[in-house]
Amino acid sequence: MVLSRCEVMEPNKTVLVVGGTGECGPDDDGSRVRGLLADVTDRLDDSWTARWIPYPAEYGAPTCYDDSAAIGRARLWTALWETLDDTAGAVALLGYSQGAAIVGDVCHTVGHATSLFGHTTARIVAVGLFSDPHRNRGEIVGPDAGGEGISGPRGSWGSLRGVVSTFCAPGDVICSTDPTTSVLNLVSDLTSQITSRHPVRSIQHAIEKVQLRPKGSMFPELSSGLGGVRSAGSATPCASSSTICDQACTPITTSTR
């Protein structure tokens, strides 16, 4: 990941960090990075403010993956908007595993948007994705791990091409699965809405996905488009919309490293 573009920009640089499944909760302190990515942010100098994005990083116990990711994306959008509005410096984003899916999804939308809450996308100087479930085939820093993300490739980065760096260790099935020889992609799709809150409904929904395999909106919480989106909007079938909105709109605290 290259941060050299930051040298020509103003101070007060901010890195927004999203952890993986099991690494964070919805009420975490936003000023302290946890998990694998703490080793990255701890190496940054004092010109950076590291901002941890709290969300229920769960896979069905009890929050289903789809709702967890929707809350994470909504909170990241809020943090990104606040950062662009409140600071003048460069912005970087880091995500690991489920967090990489969240950061990658947001950055994919940013890269294809005409505006970013009234700001230029040039403010985003670096994006680091570690074990991205939507890694594009052949897109990697270092030796090619083969295959693609377990949830399928995301596609081009638009204006953020060259800004995004993707890291995937050989043998990591989350980011290097071959859909032609593995059933893991199907398993990932069928289990993304399983929740311990409603086990019977979860099984019924998985059966429906096998029968219909619907192709819905990639980001249901962005139903109004980029300009002015601050909350999650509609929820996936495994939770109520009020639950998504309540968690996604919770204020995030942060402080300078």
ABEGO torsion letter per residue (X at the ends): XBAAAAAABBBGBBBBBBBBBGABBAABBAABBBEAAAAAAAABBAABBBBBBBBBBBBGOABBAAAAAAAAAAAAAAAAAAAAAABABBBBBBBBEAAAAAAAAAAAAAAABABBGGBBAAABABBBBBGBAABBBGBBBEBBAEEBBAAEBAEBAEAABGABBBBBBBGBAAABBBAAABAAAAAAAAAAABBAABAAAAAAAAAAAAAAGBBBBABAAAAAEABGBABAEBBBAABBAAAAAAAAABBBBBBBX
